[in-house]
């Protein structure tokens, strides 16, 4: 039973490690290109999601007829 757990943990560890590397790579590439880290909430995706969330909140906050 212990061998099965070890067999499962190795691929999961590799996947988790790759996800961490990918996130850190984006940070270092942006920092190298622009000289500073990316500000949170400052790209087109974040702005679009904030706009969407605001519309949803306003829709549910409006009085229902």
PDBQT receptor file of N, H, CA, C and O in Angstrom, charges set to zero:
ATOM      1  N   UNK A   1       0.828  -1.202   0.000  1.00  0.00    +0.000 N 
ATOM      2  CA  UNK A   1       0.000   0.000   0.000  1.00  0.00    +0.000 C 
ATOM      3  C   UNK A   1       0.869   1.260   0.000  1.00  0.00    +0.000 C 
ATOM      4  O   UNK A   1       0.521   2.255  -0.636  1.00  0.00    +0.000 OA
ATOM      5  N   UNK A   2       1.988   1.217   0.707  1.00  0.00    +0.000 N 
ATOM      6  H   UNK A   2       2.270   0.408   1.223  1.00  0.00    +0.000 HD
ATOM      7  CA  UNK A   2       2.877   2.374   0.758  1.00  0.00    +0.000 C 
ATOM      8  C   UNK A   2       3.488   2.702  -0.591  1.00  0.00    +0.000 C 
ATOM      9  O   UNK A   2       3.733   3.868  -0.899  1.00  0.00    +0.000 OA
ATOM     10  N   UNK A   3       3.737   1.669  -1.405  1.00  0.00    +0.000 N 
ATOM     11  H   UNK A   3       3.538   0.722  -1.155  1.00  0.00    +0.000 HD
ATOM     12  CA  UNK A   3       4.316   1.896  -2.733  1.00  0.00    +0.000 C 
ATOM     13  C   UNK A   3       3.322   2.613  -3.639  1.00  0.00    +0.000 C 
ATOM     14  O   UNK A   3       3.707   3.444  -4.462  1.00  0.00    +0.000 OA
ATOM     15  N   UNK A   4       2.034   2.285  -3.483  1.00  0.00    +0.000 N 
ATOM     16  H   UNK A   4       1.721   1.610  -2.815  1.00  0.00    +0.000 HD
ATOM     17  CA  UNK A   4       1.010   2.929  -4.310  1.00  0.00    +0.000 C 
ATOM     18  C   UNK A   4       0.932   4.415  -3.979  1.00  0.00    +0.000 C 
ATOM     19  O   UNK A   4       0.805   5.255  -4.870  1.00  0.00    +0.000 OA
ATOM     20  N   UNK A   5       1.009   4.729  -2.684  1.00  0.00    +0.000 N 
ATOM     21  H   UNK A   5       1.113   4.047  -1.961  1.00  0.00    +0.000 HD
ATOM     22  CA  UNK A   5       0.966   6.130  -2.277  1.00  0.00    +0.000 C 
ATOM     23  C   UNK A   5       2.173   6.880  -2.821  1.00  0.00    +0.000 C 
ATOM     24  O   UNK A   5       2.038   8.004  -3.303  1.00  0.00    +0.000 OA
ATOM     25  N   UNK A   6       3.344   6.275  -2.749  1.00  0.00    +0.000 N 
ATOM     26  H   UNK A   6       3.455   5.361  -2.358  1.00  0.00    +0.000 HD
ATOM     27  CA  UNK A   6       4.544   6.907  -3.278  1.00  0.00    +0.000 C 
ATOM     28  C   UNK A   6       4.470   7.081  -4.795  1.00  0.00    +0.000 C 
ATOM     29  O   UNK A   6       4.941   8.080  -5.339  1.00  0.00    +0.000 OA
ATOM     30  N   UNK A   7       3.866   6.086  -5.476  1.00  0.00    +0.000 N 
ATOM     31  H   UNK A   7       3.484   5.274  -5.034  1.00  0.00    +0.000 HD
ATOM     32  CA  UNK A   7       3.704   6.203  -6.924  1.00  0.00    +0.000 C 
ATOM     33  C   UNK A   7       2.796   7.374  -7.282  1.00  0.00    +0.000 C 
ATOM     34  O   UNK A   7       3.007   8.033  -8.300  1.00  0.00    +0.000 OA
ATOM     35  N   UNK A   8       1.801   7.633  -6.464  1.00  0.00    +0.000 N 
ATOM     36  H   UNK A   8       1.630   7.098  -5.636  1.00  0.00    +0.000 HD
ATOM     37  CA  UNK A   8       0.863   8.728  -6.737  1.00  0.00    +0.000 C 
ATOM     38  C   UNK A   8       1.465  10.081  -6.369  1.00  0.00    +0.000 C 
ATOM     39  O   UNK A   8       1.183  11.080  -7.030  1.00  0.00    +0.000 OA
ATOM     40  N   UNK A   9       2.280  10.125  -5.336  1.00  0.00    +0.000 N 
ATOM     41  H   UNK A   9       2.509   9.313  -4.799  1.00  0.00    +0.000 HD
ATOM     42  CA  UNK A   9       2.826  11.396  -4.870  1.00  0.00    +0.000 C 
ATOM     43  C   UNK A   9       3.866  11.977  -5.829  1.00  0.00    +0.000 C 
ATOM     44  O   UNK A   9       3.981  13.196  -5.946  1.00  0.00    +0.000 OA
ATOM     45  N   UNK A  10       4.610  11.132  -6.503  1.00  0.00    +0.000 N 
ATOM     46  H   UNK A  10       4.516  10.141  -6.408  1.00  0.00    +0.000 HD
ATOM     47  CA  UNK A  10       5.646  11.637  -7.409  1.00  0.00    +0.000 C 
ATOM     48  C   UNK A  10       5.053  12.474  -8.545  1.00  0.00    +0.000 C 
ATOM     49  O   UNK A  10       5.503  13.603  -8.744  1.00  0.00    +0.000 OA
ATOM     50  N   UNK A  11       4.062  11.978  -9.304  1.00  0.00    +0.000 N 
ATOM     51  H   UNK A  11       3.697  11.061  -9.142  1.00  0.00    +0.000 HD
ATOM     52  CA  UNK A  11       3.490  12.830 -10.352  1.00  0.00    +0.000 C 
ATOM     53  C   UNK A  11       2.809  14.080  -9.795  1.00  0.00    +0.000 C 
ATOM     54  O   UNK A  11       2.888  15.150 -10.399  1.00  0.00    +0.000 OA
ATOM     55  N   UNK A  12       2.139  13.949  -8.645  1.00  0.00    +0.000 N 
ATOM     56  H   UNK A  12       2.075  13.080  -8.155  1.00  0.00    +0.000 HD
ATOM     57  CA  UNK A  12       1.502  15.123  -8.051  1.00  0.00    +0.000 C 
ATOM     58  C   UNK A  12       2.543  16.162  -7.640  1.00  0.00    +0.000 C 
ATOM     59  O   UNK A  12       2.312  17.362  -7.787  1.00  0.00    +0.000 OA
ATOM     60  N   UNK A  13       3.672  15.714  -7.134  1.00  0.00    +0.000 N 
ATOM     61  H   UNK A  13       3.860  14.739  -7.015  1.00  0.00    +0.000 HD
ATOM     62  CA  UNK A  13       4.751  16.632  -6.776  1.00  0.00    +0.000 C 
ATOM     63  C   UNK A  13       5.329  17.326  -7.998  1.00  0.00    +0.000 C 
ATOM     64  O   UNK A  13       5.650  18.514  -7.959  1.00  0.00    +0.000 OA
ATOM     65  N   UNK A  14       5.456  16.573  -9.081  1.00  0.00    +0.000 N 
ATOM     66  H   UNK A  14       5.195  15.608  -9.112  1.00  0.00    +0.000 HD
ATOM     67  CA  UNK A  14       5.975  17.168 -10.320  1.00  0.00    +0.000 C 
ATOM     68  C   UNK A  14       5.003  18.225 -10.844  1.00  0.00    +0.000 C 
ATOM     69  O   UNK A  14       5.422  19.311 -11.245  1.00  0.00    +0.000 OA
ATOM     70  N   UNK A  15       3.714  17.910 -10.843  1.00  0.00    +0.000 N 
ATOM     71  H   UNK A  15       3.374  17.028 -10.517  1.00  0.00    +0.000 HD
ATOM     72  CA  UNK A  15       2.707  18.860 -11.319  1.00  0.00    +0.000 C 
ATOM     73  C   UNK A  15       2.700  20.107 -10.451  1.00  0.00    +0.000 C 
ATOM     74  O   UNK A  15       2.673  21.221 -10.973  1.00  0.00    +0.000 OA
ATOM     75  N   UNK A  16       2.723  19.938  -9.135  1.00  0.00    +0.000 N 
ATOM     76  H   UNK A  16       2.745  19.032  -8.711  1.00  0.00    +0.000 HD
ATOM     77  CA  UNK A  16       2.726  21.089  -8.223  1.00  0.00    +0.000 C 
ATOM     78  C   UNK A  16       3.979  21.936  -8.428  1.00  0.00    +0.000 C 
ATOM     79  O   UNK A  16       3.907  23.165  -8.418  1.00  0.00    +0.000 OA
ATOM     80  N   UNK A  17       5.102  21.299  -8.609  1.00  0.00    +0.000 N 
ATOM     81  H   UNK A  17       5.161  20.300  -8.617  1.00  0.00    +0.000 HD
ATOM     82  CA  UNK A  17       6.347  22.030  -8.848  1.00  0.00    +0.000 C 
ATOM     83  C   UNK A  17       6.300  22.832 -10.139  1.00  0.00    +0.000 C 
ATOM     84  O   UNK A  17       6.769  23.970 -10.181  1.00  0.00    +0.000 OA
ATOM     85  N   UNK A  18       5.739  22.248 -11.195  1.00  0.00    +0.000 N 
ATOM     86  H   UNK A  18       5.359  21.324 -11.162  1.00  0.00    +0.000 HD
ATOM     87  CA  UNK A  18       5.628  22.965 -12.471  1.00  0.00    +0.000 C 
ATOM     88  C   UNK A  18       4.695  24.168 -12.352  1.00  0.00    +0.000 C 
ATOM     89  O   UNK A  18       4.969  25.220 -12.930  1.00  0.00    +0.000 OA
ATOM     90  N   UNK A  19       3.602  24.026 -11.613  1.00  0.00    +0.000 N 
ATOM     91  H   UNK A  19       3.379  23.172 -11.144  1.00  0.00    +0.000 HD
ATOM     92  CA  UNK A  19       2.698  25.160 -11.417  1.00  0.00    +0.000 C 
ATOM     93  C   UNK A  19       3.396  26.299 -10.680  1.00  0.00    +0.000 C 
ATOM     94  O   UNK A  19       3.222  27.468 -11.025  1.00  0.00    +0.000 OA
ATOM     95  N   UNK A  20       4.179  25.956  -9.676  1.00  0.00    +0.000 N 
ATOM     96  H   UNK A  20       4.320  25.006  -9.396  1.00  0.00    +0.000 HD
ATOM     97  CA  UNK A  20       4.924  26.985  -8.941  1.00  0.00    +0.000 C 
ATOM     98  C   UNK A  20       5.952  27.657  -9.845  1.00  0.00    +0.000 C 
ATOM     99  O   UNK A  20       6.110  28.877  -9.803  1.00  0.00    +0.000 OA
ATOM    100  N   UNK A  21       6.645  26.879 -10.654  1.00  0.00    +0.000 N 
ATOM    101  H   UNK A  21       6.516  25.887 -10.689  1.00  0.00    +0.000 HD
ATOM    102  CA  UNK A  21       7.653  27.430 -11.559  1.00  0.00    +0.000 C 
ATOM    103  C   UNK A  21       7.000  28.357 -12.577  1.00  0.00    +0.000 C 
ATOM    104  O   UNK A  21       7.539  29.423 -12.877  1.00  0.00    +0.000 OA
ATOM    105  N   UNK A  22       5.839  27.962 -13.112  1.00  0.00    +0.000 N 
ATOM    106  H   UNK A  22       5.402  27.096 -12.868  1.00  0.00    +0.000 HD
ATOM    107  CA  UNK A  22       5.169  28.793 -14.116  1.00  0.00    +0.000 C 
ATOM    108  C   UNK A  22       4.765  30.140 -13.519  1.00  0.00    +0.000 C 
ATOM    109  O   UNK A  22       4.940  31.173 -14.165  1.00  0.00    +0.000 OA
ATOM    110  N   UNK A  23       4.233  30.147 -12.308  1.00  0.00    +0.000 N 
ATOM    111  H   UNK A  23       4.092  29.307 -11.783  1.00  0.00    +0.000 HD
ATOM    112  CA  UNK A  23       3.842  31.401 -11.665  1.00  0.00    +0.000 C 
ATOM    113  C   UNK A  23       5.046  32.284 -11.394  1.00  0.00    +0.000 C 
ATOM    114  O   UNK A  23       4.996  33.493 -11.619  1.00  0.00    +0.000 OA
ATOM    115  N   UNK A  24       6.115  31.694 -10.917  1.00  0.00    +0.000 N 
ATOM    116  H   UNK A  24       6.155  30.712 -10.734  1.00  0.00    +0.000 HD
ATOM    117  CA  UNK A  24       7.317  32.479 -10.635  1.00  0.00    +0.000 C 
ATOM    118  C   UNK A  24       7.964  32.975 -11.918  1.00  0.00    +0.000 C 
ATOM    119  O   UNK A  24       8.533  34.067 -11.939  1.00  0.00    +0.000 OA
ATOM    120  N   UNK A  25       7.888  32.193 -12.985  1.00  0.00    +0.000 N 
ATOM    121  H   UNK A  25       7.426  31.306 -12.968  1.00  0.00    +0.000 HD
ATOM    122  CA  UNK A  25       8.477  32.615 -14.261  1.00  0.00    +0.000 C 
ATOM    123  C   UNK A  25       7.778  33.871 -14.769  1.00  0.00    +0.000 C 
ATOM    124  O   UNK A  25       8.442  34.794 -15.242  1.00  0.00    +0.000 OA
ATOM    125  N   UNK A  26       6.435  33.923 -14.678  1.00  0.00    +0.000 N 
ATOM    126  H   UNK A  26       5.896  33.174 -14.293  1.00  0.00    +0.000 HD
ATOM    127  CA  UNK A  26       5.707  35.110 -15.107  1.00  0.00    +0.000 C 
ATOM    128  C   UNK A  26       6.145  36.333 -14.311  1.00  0.00    +0.000 C 
ATOM    129  O   UNK A  26       6.325  37.416 -14.867  1.00  0.00    +0.000 OA
ATOM    130  N   UNK A  27       6.312  36.151 -13.014  1.00  0.00    +0.000 N 
ATOM    131  H   UNK A  27       6.166  35.271 -12.562  1.00  0.00    +0.000 HD
ATOM    132  CA  UNK A  27       6.728  37.260 -12.143  1.00  0.00    +0.000 C 
ATOM    133  C   UNK A  27       8.100  37.784 -12.563  1.00  0.00    +0.000 C 
ATOM    134  O   UNK A  27       8.284  38.989 -12.729  1.00  0.00    +0.000 OA
ATOM    135  N   UNK A  28       9.065  36.873 -12.735  1.00  0.00    +0.000 N 
ATOM    136  H   UNK A  28       8.916  35.893 -12.601  1.00  0.00    +0.000 HD
ATOM    137  CA  UNK A  28      10.431  37.301 -13.046  1.00  0.00    +0.000 C 
ATOM    138  C   UNK A  28      10.553  37.873 -14.462  1.00  0.00    +0.000 C 
ATOM    139  O   UNK A  28      11.331  38.800 -14.687  1.00  0.00    +0.000 OA
ATOM    140  N   UNK A  29       9.789  37.325 -15.418  1.00  0.00    +0.000 N 
ATOM    141  H   UNK A  29       9.158  36.572 -15.235  1.00  0.00    +0.000 HD
ATOM    142  CA  UNK A  29       9.822  37.867 -16.773  1.00  0.00    +0.000 C 
ATOM    143  C   UNK A  29       9.261  39.283 -16.785  1.00  0.00    +0.000 C 
ATOM    144  O   UNK A  29       9.836  40.176 -17.407  1.00  0.00    +0.000 OA
ATOM    145  N   UNK A  30       8.147  39.489 -16.102  1.00  0.00    +0.000 N 
ATOM    146  H   UNK A  30       7.680  38.764 -15.596  1.00  0.00    +0.000 HD
ATOM    147  CA  UNK A  30       7.551  40.831 -16.058  1.00  0.00    +0.000 C 
ATOM    148  C   UNK A  30       8.483  41.801 -15.340  1.00  0.00    +0.000 C 
ATOM    149  O   UNK A  30       8.654  42.943 -15.769  1.00  0.00    +0.000 OA
ATOM    150  N   UNK A  31       9.079  41.342 -14.253  1.00  0.00    +0.000 N 
ATOM    151  H   UNK A  31       8.940  40.415 -13.904  1.00  0.00    +0.000 HD
ATOM    152  CA  UNK A  31       9.992  42.210 -13.499  1.00  0.00    +0.000 C 
ATOM    153  C   UNK A  31      11.228  42.558 -14.331  1.00  0.00    +0.000 C 
ATOM    154  O   UNK A  31      11.713  43.689 -14.277  1.00  0.00    +0.000 OA
ATOM    155  N   UNK A  32      11.733  41.602 -15.090  1.00  0.00    +0.000 N 
ATOM    156  H   UNK A  32      11.339  40.684 -15.134  1.00  0.00    +0.000 HD
ATOM    157  CA  UNK A  32      12.906  41.864 -15.928  1.00  0.00    +0.000 C 
ATOM    158  C   UNK A  32      12.563  42.828 -17.067  1.00  0.00    +0.000 C 
ATOM    159  O   UNK A  32      13.373  43.679 -17.434  1.00  0.00    +0.000 OA
ATOM    160  N   UNK A  33      11.363  42.690 -17.616  1.00  0.00    +0.000 N 
ATOM    161  H   UNK A  33      10.705  41.999 -17.318  1.00  0.00    +0.000 HD
ATOM    162  CA  UNK A  33      10.970  43.521 -18.746  1.00  0.00    +0.000 C 
ATOM    163  C   UNK A  33      10.628  44.944 -18.333  1.00  0.00    +0.000 C 
ATOM    164  O   UNK A  33      10.916  45.891 -19.065  1.00  0.00    +0.000 OA
ATOM    165  N   UNK A  34      10.013  45.100 -17.164  1.00  0.00    +0.000 N 
ATOM    166  H   UNK A  34       9.779  44.331 -16.569  1.00  0.00    +0.000 HD
ATOM    167  CA  UNK A  34       9.508  46.411 -16.756  1.00  0.00    +0.000 C 
ATOM    168  C   UNK A  34      10.238  47.020 -15.557  1.00  0.00    +0.000 C 
ATOM    169  O   UNK A  34      10.039  48.190 -15.233  1.00  0.00    +0.000 OA
ATOM    170  N   UNK A  35      11.073  46.231 -14.912  1.00  0.00    +0.000 N 
ATOM    171  H   UNK A  35      11.235  45.280 -15.175  1.00  0.00    +0.000 HD
ATOM    172  CA  UNK A  35      11.848  46.751 -13.794  1.00  0.00    +0.000 C 
ATOM    173  C   UNK A  35      11.121  46.763 -12.470  1.00  0.00    +0.000 C 
ATOM    174  O   UNK A  35      11.686  47.179 -11.458  1.00  0.00    +0.000 OA
ATOM    175  N   UNK A  36       9.873  46.314 -12.456  1.00  0.00    +0.000 N 
ATOM    176  H   UNK A  36       9.414  45.977 -13.278  1.00  0.00    +0.000 HD
ATOM    177  CA  UNK A  36       9.104  46.258 -11.200  1.00  0.00    +0.000 C 
ATOM    178  C   UNK A  36       8.032  45.183 -11.339  1.00  0.00    +0.000 C 
ATOM    179  O   UNK A  36       7.654  44.831 -12.456  1.00  0.00    +0.000 OA
ATOM    180  N   UNK A  37       7.543  44.662 -10.228  1.00  0.00    +0.000 N 
ATOM    181  H   UNK A  37       7.850  44.948  -9.321  1.00  0.00    +0.000 HD
ATOM    182  CA  UNK A  37       6.501  43.633 -10.307  1.00  0.00    +0.000 C 
ATOM    183  C   UNK A  37       5.183  44.213 -10.828  1.00  0.00    +0.000 C 
ATOM    184  O   UNK A  37       4.937  45.416 -10.743  1.00  0.00    +0.000 OA
ATOM    185  N   UNK A  38       4.348  43.329 -11.366  1.00  0.00    +0.000 N 
ATOM    186  H   UNK A  38       4.547  42.352 -11.435  1.00  0.00    +0.000 HD
ATOM    187  CA  UNK A  38       3.038  43.736 -11.878  1.00  0.00    +0.000 C 
ATOM    188  C   UNK A  38       2.131  44.102 -10.712  1.00  0.00    +0.000 C 
ATOM    189  O   UNK A  38       2.084  43.408  -9.696  1.00  0.00    +0.000 OA
ATOM    190  N   UNK A  39       1.418  45.197 -10.877  1.00  0.00    +0.000 N 
ATOM    191  H   UNK A  39       1.456  45.761 -11.702  1.00  0.00    +0.000 HD
ATOM    192  CA  UNK A  39       0.453  45.575  -9.851  1.00  0.00    +0.000 C 
ATOM    193  C   UNK A  39      -0.789  44.716  -9.991  1.00  0.00    +0.000 C 
ATOM    194  O   UNK A  39      -1.254  44.465 -11.103  1.00  0.00    +0.000 OA
ATOM    195  N   UNK A  40      -1.319  44.273  -8.887  1.00  0.00    +0.000 N 
ATOM    196  H   UNK A  40      -0.941  44.478  -7.984  1.00  0.00    +0.000 HD
ATOM    197  CA  UNK A  40      -2.510  43.436  -8.902  1.00  0.00    +0.000 C 
ATOM    198  C   UNK A  40      -3.711  44.283  -9.319  1.00  0.00    +0.000 C 
ATOM    199  O   UNK A  40      -3.862  45.419  -8.871  1.00  0.00    +0.000 OA
ATOM    200  N   UNK A  41      -4.553  43.731 -10.169  1.00  0.00    +0.000 N 
ATOM    201  H   UNK A  41      -4.430  42.808 -10.533  1.00  0.00    +0.000 HD
ATOM    202  CA  UNK A  41      -5.753  44.431 -10.611  1.00  0.00    +0.000 C 
ATOM    203  C   UNK A  41      -5.506  45.475 -11.669  1.00  0.00    +0.000 C 
ATOM    204  O   UNK A  41      -6.318  46.385 -11.839  1.00  0.00    +0.000 OA
ATOM    205  N   UNK A  42      -4.392  45.366 -12.392  1.00  0.00    +0.000 N 
ATOM    206  H   UNK A  42      -3.732  44.627 -12.253  1.00  0.00    +0.000 HD
ATOM    207  CA  UNK A  42      -4.011  46.418 -13.319  1.00  0.00    +0.000 C 
ATOM    208  C   UNK A  42      -4.003  45.967 -14.781  1.00  0.00    +0.000 C 
ATOM    209  O   UNK A  42      -3.618  46.741 -15.658  1.00  0.00    +0.000 OA
ATOM    210  N   UNK A  43      -4.423  44.724 -15.057  1.00  0.00    +0.000 N 
ATOM    211  H   UNK A  43      -4.735  44.096 -14.345  1.00  0.00    +0.000 HD
ATOM    212  CA  UNK A  43      -4.437  44.314 -16.457  1.00  0.00    +0.000 C 
ATOM    213  C   UNK A  43      -5.873  44.212 -16.973  1.00  0.00    +0.000 C 
ATOM    214  O   UNK A  43      -6.826  44.367 -16.209  1.00  0.00    +0.000 OA
ATOM    215  N   UNK A  44      -6.018  43.953 -18.259  1.00  0.00    +0.000 N 
ATOM    216  H   UNK A  44      -5.243  43.827 -18.879  1.00  0.00    +0.000 HD
ATOM    217  CA  UNK A  44      -7.340  43.974 -18.893  1.00  0.00    +0.000 C 
ATOM    218  C   UNK A  44      -8.277  42.927 -18.286  1.00  0.00    +0.000 C 
ATOM    219  O   UNK A  44      -9.469  43.185 -18.123  1.00  0.00    +0.000 OA
ATOM    220  N   UNK A  45      -7.750  41.759 -17.953  1.00  0.00    +0.000 N 
ATOM    221  H   UNK A  45      -6.782  41.550 -18.085  1.00  0.00    +0.000 HD
ATOM    222  CA  UNK A  45      -8.587  40.700 -17.386  1.00  0.00    +0.000 C 
ATOM    223  C   UNK A  45      -9.145  41.133 -16.033  1.00  0.00    +0.000 C 
ATOM    224  O   UNK A  45     -10.341  40.984 -15.783  1.00  0.00    +0.000 OA
ATOM    225  N   UNK A  46      -8.297  41.665 -15.164  1.00  0.00    +0.000 N 
ATOM    226  H   UNK A  46      -7.326  41.787 -15.368  1.00  0.00    +0.000 HD
ATOM    227  CA  UNK A  46      -8.744  42.102 -13.843  1.00  0.00    +0.000 C 
ATOM    228  C   UNK A  46      -9.790  43.200 -13.946  1.00  0.00    +0.000 C 
ATOM    229  O   UNK A  46     -10.772  43.190 -13.204  1.00  0.00    +0.000 OA
ATOM    230  N   UNK A  47      -9.594  44.141 -14.853  1.00  0.00    +0.000 N 
ATOM    231  H   UNK A  47      -8.796  44.149 -15.456  1.00  0.00    +0.000 HD
ATOM    232  CA  UNK A  47     -10.545  45.238 -15.033  1.00  0.00    +0.000 C 
ATOM    233  C   UNK A  47     -11.879  44.697 -15.543  1.00  0.00    +0.000 C 
ATOM    234  O   UNK A  47     -12.939  45.120 -15.082  1.00  0.00    +0.000 OA
ATOM    235  N   UNK A  48     -11.827  43.762 -16.495  1.00  0.00    +0.000 N 
ATOM    236  H   UNK A  48     -10.966  43.419 -16.870  1.00  0.00    +0.000 HD
ATOM    237  CA  UNK A  48     -13.058  43.183 -17.035  1.00  0.00    +0.000 C 
ATOM    238  C   UNK A  48     -13.816  42.409 -15.957  1.00  0.00    +0.000 C 
ATOM    239  O   UNK A  48     -15.042  42.500 -15.880  1.00  0.00    +0.000 OA
ATOM    240  N   UNK A  49     -13.107  41.653 -15.128  1.00  0.00    +0.000 N 
ATOM    241  H   UNK A  49     -12.111  41.579 -15.190  1.00  0.00    +0.000 HD
ATOM    242  CA  UNK A  49     -13.765  40.891 -14.070  1.00  0.00    +0.000 C 
ATOM    243  C   UNK A  49     -14.346  41.810 -13.002  1.00  0.00    +0.000 C 
ATOM    244  O   UNK A  49     -15.403  41.520 -12.441  1.00  0.00    +0.000 OA
ATOM    245  N   UNK A  50     -13.668  42.909 -12.722  1.00  0.00    +0.000 N 
ATOM    246  H   UNK A  50     -12.810  43.144 -13.178  1.00  0.00    +0.000 HD
ATOM    247  CA  UNK A  50     -14.189  43.876 -11.755  1.00  0.00    +0.000 C 
ATOM    248  C   UNK A  50     -15.473  44.516 -12.285  1.00  0.00    +0.000 C 
ATOM    249  O   UNK A  50     -16.432  44.707 -11.537  1.00  0.00    +0.000 OA
ATOM    250  N   UNK A  51     -15.487  44.846 -13.576  1.00  0.00    +0.000 N 
ATOM    251  H   UNK A  51     -14.708  44.691 -14.184  1.00  0.00    +0.000 HD
ATOM    252  CA  UNK A  51     -16.683  45.418 -14.201  1.00  0.00    +0.000 C 
ATOM    253  C   UNK A  51     -17.841  44.421 -14.159  1.00  0.00    +0.000 C 
ATOM    254  O   UNK A  51     -18.976  44.786 -13.852  1.00  0.00    +0.000 OA
ATOM    255  N   UNK A  52     -17.541  43.164 -14.471  1.00  0.00    +0.000 N 
ATOM    256  H   UNK A  52     -16.619  42.868 -14.720  1.00  0.00    +0.000 HD
ATOM    257  CA  UNK A  52     -18.567  42.120 -14.442  1.00  0.00    +0.000 C 
ATOM    258  C   UNK A  52     -19.137  41.940 -13.040  1.00  0.00    +0.000 C 
ATOM    259  O   UNK A  52     -20.353  41.854 -12.865  1.00  0.00    +0.000 OA
ATOM    260  N   UNK A  53     -18.256  41.884 -12.040  1.00  0.00    +0.000 N 
ATOM    261  H   UNK A  53     -17.268  41.954 -12.182  1.00  0.00    +0.000 HD
ATOM    262  CA  UNK A  53     -18.702  41.720 -10.658  1.00  0.00    +0.000 C 
ATOM    263  C   UNK A  53     -19.569  42.892 -10.216  1.00  0.00    +0.000 C 
ATOM    264  O   UNK A  53     -20.558  42.708  -9.507  1.00  0.00    +0.000 OA
ATOM    265  N   UNK A  54     -19.196  44.087 -10.632  1.00  0.00    +0.000 N 
ATOM    266  H   UNK A  54     -18.392  44.237 -11.208  1.00  0.00    +0.000 HD
ATOM    267  CA  UNK A  54     -19.974  45.274 -10.265  1.00  0.00    +0.000 C 
ATOM    268  C   UNK A  54     -21.379  45.197 -10.854  1.00  0.00    +0.000 C 
ATOM    269  O   UNK A  54     -22.349  45.538 -10.177  1.00  0.00    +0.000 OA
ATOM    270  N   UNK A  55     -21.503  44.753 -12.109  1.00  0.00    +0.000 N 
ATOM    271  H   UNK A  55     -20.715  44.476 -12.659  1.00  0.00    +0.000 HD
ATOM    272  CA  UNK A  55     -22.815  44.610 -12.739  1.00  0.00    +0.000 C 
ATOM    273  C   UNK A  55     -23.666  43.573 -12.014  1.00  0.00    +0.000 C 
ATOM    274  O   UNK A  55     -24.863  43.776 -11.810  1.00  0.00    +0.000 OA
ATOM    275  N   UNK A  56     -23.039  42.455 -11.624  1.00  0.00    +0.000 N 
ATOM    276  H   UNK A  56     -22.067  42.291 -11.790  1.00  0.00    +0.000 HD
ATOM    277  CA  UNK A  56     -23.779  41.403 -10.921  1.00  0.00    +0.000 C 
ATOM    278  C   UNK A  56     -24.286  41.906  -9.580  1.00  0.00    +0.000 C 
ATOM    279  O   UNK A  56     -25.437  41.659  -9.218  1.00  0.00    +0.000 OA
ATOM    280  N   UNK A  57     -23.436  42.611  -8.837  1.00  0.00    +0.000 N 
ATOM    281  H   UNK A  57     -22.502  42.811  -9.131  1.00  0.00    +0.000 HD
ATOM    282  CA  UNK A  57     -23.836  43.138  -7.534  1.00  0.00    +0.000 C 
ATOM    283  C   UNK A  57     -24.961  44.154  -7.694  1.00  0.00    +0.000 C 
ATOM    284  O   UNK A  57     -25.921  44.144  -6.924  1.00  0.00    +0.000 OA
ATOM    285  N   UNK A  58     -24.847  45.030  -8.689  1.00  0.00    +0.000 N 
ATOM    286  H   UNK A  58     -24.066  45.038  -9.315  1.00  0.00    +0.000 HD
ATOM    287  CA  UNK A  58     -25.905  46.025  -8.913  1.00  0.00    +0.000 C 
ATOM    288  C   UNK A  58     -27.214  45.356  -9.315  1.00  0.00    +0.000 C 
ATOM    289  O   UNK A  58     -28.287  45.817  -8.927  1.00  0.00    +0.000 OA
ATOM    290  N   UNK A  59     -27.137  44.278 -10.087  1.00  0.00    +0.000 N 
ATOM    291  H   UNK A  59     -26.264  43.904 -10.402  1.00  0.00    +0.000 HD
ATOM    292  CA  UNK A  59     -28.335  43.571 -10.533  1.00  0.00    +0.000 C 
ATOM    293  C   UNK A  59     -29.072  42.973  -9.334  1.00  0.00    +0.000 C 
ATOM    294  O   UNK A  59     -30.297  43.066  -9.253  1.00  0.00    +0.000 OA
ATOM    295  N   UNK A  60     -28.347  42.370  -8.415  1.00  0.00    +0.000 N 
ATOM    296  H   UNK A  60     -27.352  42.294  -8.481  1.00  0.00    +0.000 HD
ATOM    297  CA  UNK A  60     -28.985  41.740  -7.259  1.00  0.00    +0.000 C 
ATOM    298  C   UNK A  60     -29.348  42.752  -6.184  1.00  0.00    +0.000 C 
ATOM    299  O   UNK A  60     -30.213  42.476  -5.353  1.00  0.00    +0.000 OA
ATOM    300  N   UNK A  61     -28.719  43.902  -6.180  1.00  0.00    +0.000 N 
ATOM    301  H   UNK A  61     -28.016  44.127  -6.856  1.00  0.00    +0.000 HD
ATOM    302  CA  UNK A  61     -29.035  44.927  -5.178  1.00  0.00    +0.000 C 
ATOM    303  C   UNK A  61     -30.270  45.731  -5.590  1.00  0.00    +0.000 C 
ATOM    304  O   UNK A  61     -30.924  46.347  -4.748  1.00  0.00    +0.000 OA
ATOM    305  N   UNK A  62     -30.586  45.724  -6.886  1.00  0.00    +0.000 N 
ATOM    306  H   UNK A  62     -30.055  45.225  -7.570  1.00  0.00    +0.000 HD
ATOM    307  CA  UNK A  62     -31.756  46.490  -7.363  1.00  0.00    +0.000 C 
ATOM    308  C   UNK A  62     -33.024  45.812  -6.839  1.00  0.00    +0.000 C 
ATOM    309  O   UNK A  62     -33.074  44.590  -6.700  1.00  0.00    +0.000 OA
ATOM    310  N   UNK A  63     -34.047  46.620  -6.551  1.00  0.00    +0.000 N 
ATOM    311  H   UNK A  63     -34.007  47.613  -6.663  1.00  0.00    +0.000 HD
ATOM    312  CA  UNK A  63     -35.296  46.030  -6.041  1.00  0.00    +0.000 C 
ATOM    313  C   UNK A  63     -35.945  45.141  -7.101  1.00  0.00    +0.000 C 
ATOM    314  O   UNK A  63     -36.002  45.493  -8.279  1.00  0.00    +0.000 OA
ATOM    315  N   UNK A  64     -36.428  43.991  -6.660  1.00  0.00    +0.000 N 
ATOM    316  H   UNK A  64     -36.381  43.704  -5.703  1.00  0.00    +0.000 HD
ATOM    317  CA  UNK A  64     -37.075  43.044  -7.551  1.00  0.00    +0.000 C 
ATOM    318  C   UNK A  64     -38.554  43.391  -7.679  1.00  0.00    +0.000 C 
ATOM    319  O   UNK A  64     -39.209  43.674  -6.676  1.00  0.00    +0.000 OA
ATOM    320  N   UNK A  65     -39.083  43.373  -8.886  1.00  0.00    +0.000 N 
ATOM    321  H   UNK A  65     -38.552  43.143  -9.701  1.00  0.00    +0.000 HD
ATOM    322  CA  UNK A  65     -40.522  43.664  -9.100  1.00  0.00    +0.000 C 
ATOM    323  C   UNK A  65     -41.306  42.384  -9.164  1.00  0.00    +0.000 C 
ATOM    324  O   UNK A  65     -42.524  42.415  -9.337  1.00  0.00    +0.000 OA
TER     325      UNK A  65
